[in-house]
Amino acid sequence: MSASAPRVPLVEHRADVEALLAPLLRTERHRLEAGLVGRVAAAERRARVDVPSADNSQMDGFAVASTDCPAAGEEFALPVGAPIPAGAAPSALEAGTARPIMTGAPLPAGADLVIPIEEAVDGGFDAPRVTLRPLDVTPGRYVRARGSDCRAGDTVLRAGDELTPARIAQLASVGIGDVDLVEPVATVVLSTGSEVADPAGPLPAGDAYDANGPGLAAALTAAGADVLSTDRVPDDPDALLDLLAAYARSGAQLVVTSGGVSEGAYEVVKLAASRPGVDLTFCKVAMQPGGPQGLGTVTLDGHRLAWLAFPGNPVSALLSCELFARPALHAPARPRLRLPVRLEHPESSPPALEQYRRAYVLASGAVRLAGGPSSHLLGALATATALVVVPVGTDRLEDGDVLETILLT
């Protein structure tokens, strides 16, 4: 790719990444259980039953007919019938009686109101007669209507939904015992560059600790990938391809590299792209940071790997994973809002590029930029709770500008 080649629109490169990874995605049915939290649904599911399955009591109290009650606040007495525990199938309410009913118990036919035990002034559940002074006698008071939470046939899970604790609970409540999920893609993360050092060891002069390996592995795991390994490889294309061949034989489906895609003399990913079995294309995406990108496949020893080649600066690598790998792996979409930006002074933006600025959301609902635009400022991303999207065509940000904001937390 020449330095003068036109920039690729971000949406086009995202579509290319999604097309590359689509053959790797498969679905599998799983029994509903707690361990599925965080997984992503591959198909919709519909409720099998109404919830609640019958009109039931919201309180411990007395099931009565509103026609047997005088005005609110007035005392009256009724004989006490048979109690109704939760899980019972009660007979109809006899006219002119009150039946003790427990929270969650089905309302008997003929009753349309529950008077809580706290509004009994004399007698109780075990007494033959009870005197009540209800604060309200409106039909439906303290009654949870059948189907008020969900109706049989309602869609309770859609493809792309994340299984949260609440979703798992709802699926169980409507009689769904298994779900179809997107299966994790077996992924290897490689940091390239002879200067990349193990964070657990000493730092040689001129080197830098490997931030991309741990960071990308975490981001890909959060996006639903099964990260088999992280590794580092020097600026040696033979060493890179030997490592990829070993991972391909071990069952990896996808390799994500960082570095080696720019215009320098030792860009190891670009050097490897000229070798047999490697089919990579490179481009510059119209974005900042993270413009240099590569994607394609490598076939070694009869094993084929999809390959995403991200730039080496840590913010660029993580942003590339967020904008390209995450949606292609069918991770749940991030919330996007239009929020005002608070600035102490105007900020410039390259008008030909879509710029992503690290930011944090204020209590007021506005956002404040965190650090500058440089792609090495990892600390600003570590504290950020959002990304502010500065659209193409914008050369200057002013205080109060309202911009699309991606919420990261």
Phi, psi and omega in degrees: 000126181281157180297336183267001181299144181295148177290144178270130176302143183304318183296328179290317179293323177300318179296322178296319179295318179297320178294323179295318186272344184306317180294344181276343186275128175227165181240156179211145179272134181234144172294137182294123179202168185299327184293352179275356182303135182091345178284166187245132181289142178257349182207157180281155173228148182242149182297139179271337185221165169287145173229121352298158181280350176205159171303130180219169187278137177272348186221160163283125182181218184233128174277126182221168171265132181299335179290344177270000185253135171287197182294155177305138178090349179267142178280146172203157183240144178221148172292149184262127178267194182293139181289158180237103176279165174299139180091356180280164171241085193285151170286170183294151176288130174285139179303139176077020178231165174237134180245127175302134182223137182263159180303127179090352181284147180295142178283133179287150174305138182098341176264143178221016188203142173242126176258118185295153182302332180296342181260014171270129181258345178203137182084178182195202184297328185263355182278152178289342183214147181228140175256128186240146172227082185286144176283341183205139179237026179291131176305138180094354180295131180056031174244125175268112187289146176305132178074009182291338175268317185200143177255146174306132182096346177294143175283120181249352178210134178241154175303131182098347178289142174275139177279101175267167175305319181293321179294319178298318178297317181294319178302316178296321184294335181257015172084023178261118184256354178209157184220151175268126185236152171287127181278143181297143176272128180290116193231144174241138179247125180236128172263124182259155177125129179293345182269358185275124186247154177292124180299341182276351185247186177290159181256106177297155180301133178085354181266175177221140176295147182284102174269331186291321181302300179298321183293312179293322178300318179293317181294320179291323175298316178297333178276358176106000179284156172259097184279109183285324186195154166241148183206170176234147181220137180286180180282065182222106184299327178294317178296321179297312183289326175297319179294318179295322179298320179295317180291323179298319179293335182274000175107005177295147178250332188221137170244135175241116179251156172235137181089168175080017183237010183266210187251014182284180182276345185236039182281097193294326179293317178294324177294321179291334183295341180272357184274156178300141179089350182257127179232086182242142170241150183235149179206171169245120180275145182283067181214160175214128354279176173101022184299309183291127182219154173218152176203156179159214183221162172222131179243116184227130180053035179081003180250134184251131176242137165285148187226122170250123182248108181262159175293167189270335178297137191298321179292320178299318181295313181293322178294321177299318178296318181296316188272335185245304184290318184302307179294327181292334177273004179065034172291154178302140181294142175286146172296140177235129180229157171262115186231150176286144180258131178262121182232142174279335178205157181301150179239141178272158177213140179292117188295338181275355185239152170272114186261141178243116182252132175292143185203168172228147184276131178274162178300335181286348185095356173273174177235146176240135181295143178249111180071185180267188184276353187297143188279357177265355186276074184289328180300324179294323178290325181297328180265352184287147173246001183202163170239126176267127182264114177263114189287159173304141181097355180259123178250355184206131175257135178243154176302131180094351176302137180261120186227153175297135185230128177266121179276124183267342181234000000 
